[in-house]
Amino acid sequence: MSATLSQHVDNWYALFHVQLMRLALRWGYGDDESRDLVQQFFLDLLQKNLEPGTIDNPQAYLTSAFSRRLIDHYRSARVQKKREVLQPGNTYEPSVLESLVQVQSNEELMAAIRAAYKRLPARCRRVIQLKYYEGLTTEQIAERTGLHTRTVYNNLYEGIKAMRAELHKTHPRLKFAAVFSLLPLL
């Protein structure tokens, strides 16, 4: 590596690293990852047998080369993600049934679900009960309770949203589908 190449790369880094960081940020990379990509790009430039005198417009050259680097990085990350998905046993996601068994055995969680359900307004509890445990449709619930169908829908939505938010605070990995199957046990 000649001293002139090193000097040129240092000069280019001083002039253009902010612009390349912005380019990486526009591509959706985070601050730290963008910084790492730019630094690695300039380190790789030092490794190349580049003739700095042959580059007429360093800004255009660096921008194009860095854009190609970002494309290559994106493609390799996408391929890596596909490999991880295709490899069985790498990540284990329990089924809803397994989550249900685990939830039932956790008394603290059962108490949290019970408390979240009891804190719901009476209308929301009633509508959730009719929908998920008696299997009624929104229209049937409206007929039985005398509420408008839109009100029934809104009460369901608000009840589910409130329970999900409250339980997410204490148990962020909980599968919410398991919660509805547990409510009759409470």
PyMOL commands that set and color helices and strands:
alter all, ss='L'
color gray80, all
select helices_A, chain A and resi 3-26+31-47+52-54+58-86+96-105+107-118+122-132+138-145+149-170+176-185
alter helices_A, ss='H'
color red, helices_A
deselect
rebuild
show_as cartoon
